[in-house]
């Protein structure tokens, strides 16, 4: 059990570090996520200018989402005192969170390079460039907003809530970490509704404003949970 606690603790600390480093690199190199508010042609031009390095950076960012799956499995295995049904449900939701966030991001290293090349062809007709614009925006709305952000945020929030409840029930680490997870998870789930219903076109300003701060809080919660597990392992 000690080995599981150590492995889980290390992964939970490394995961938010990797995520935030990749995000910061994309913000500096690609002006992400503000770049998404610009016309498709400008986004693709900026993407082409980034070259192979930018494509690999997007691939690395997508891989950080994949890391959430083993983190969810290991965290459930570390909370022996919680009800089996609770940790099993948390595991399933955590894996779904990883899958949906990965699907939302993976378009960038595989689909977008093709669209960027098609948009840059010197003999491309206006109709072809319009088709590129439609495909880019359609995948952005479907994979980026619906799958990656809506389902990704929702599943991540629910996983965080369930994990918080399991932490309190297990007694493996401090209860305050579990309570913080419940609160942060609820806020993250709320952020998932930024583009739902009446907000589909322009987004819900409140959710858009708090999302970056909630993700910072979520990252700190992961680190605190990981540190708590390491302390428990060596106690």
SULRACOR-V586907 format. One record per backbone hydrogen bond with DSSP energy under -0.5 kcal/mol. NH is the residue of the N-H (numbers start at 1). CO is the residue of the C=O. If there is no record, write none. Layout:
NH:CO
NH:CO
This chain:
5:1
6:2
7:3
8:4
9:5
10:6
11:7
12:8
13:9
14:10
15:11
16:12
17:13
18:14
19:15
20:16
21:17
22:18
23:19
24:20
25:21
26:22
27:23
28:24
29:25
30:26
31:27
32:26
35:31
36:33
37:34
38:35
42:39
43:39
44:40
45:41
46:42
47:43
48:44
49:45
50:46
50:47
51:47
51:48
54:50
54:51
55:51
56:52
57:53
58:54
59:55
60:56
61:57
62:58
63:59
64:60
65:61
65:62
66:62
67:63
68:65
69:66
70:66
71:67
72:68
73:69
74:70
75:71
76:72
77:73
78:74
79:75
79:76
80:78
82:79
87:83
88:84
89:85
90:86
91:87
92:88
93:89
94:90
95:91
96:92
97:93
98:94
99:95
100:96
101:97
102:98
103:99
104:100
105:101
105:102
106:102
108:105
110:106
111:107
112:107
113:108
114:111
115:111
116:112
117:113
118:114
119:115
120:116
121:117
121:118
124:121
129:125
130:126
131:127
132:128
133:129
134:130
135:131
136:132
137:133
138:134
139:135
140:136
141:137
142:138
143:139
144:139
145:140
146:141
147:142
148:143
149:144
150:145
151:146
152:147
153:149
154:150
155:151
156:152
157:153
158:154
159:155
160:156
161:157
162:158
163:159
164:160
165:161
166:162
167:163
168:164
169:165
170:166
171:167
177:174
178:174
179:175
180:176
181:177
182:178
183:179
184:180
185:181
186:182
187:183
188:184
189:185
190:186
191:187
192:188
192:189
193:190
194:191
196:193
199:196
200:197
203:199
204:194
205:203
208:204
209:205
210:206
211:207
212:208
214:210
215:211
216:212
217:213
218:214
219:215
220:216
221:217
222:218
223:219
224:220
225:221
226:222
227:223
228:224
229:225
230:226
231:227
232:228
233:229
234:230
235:231
235:232
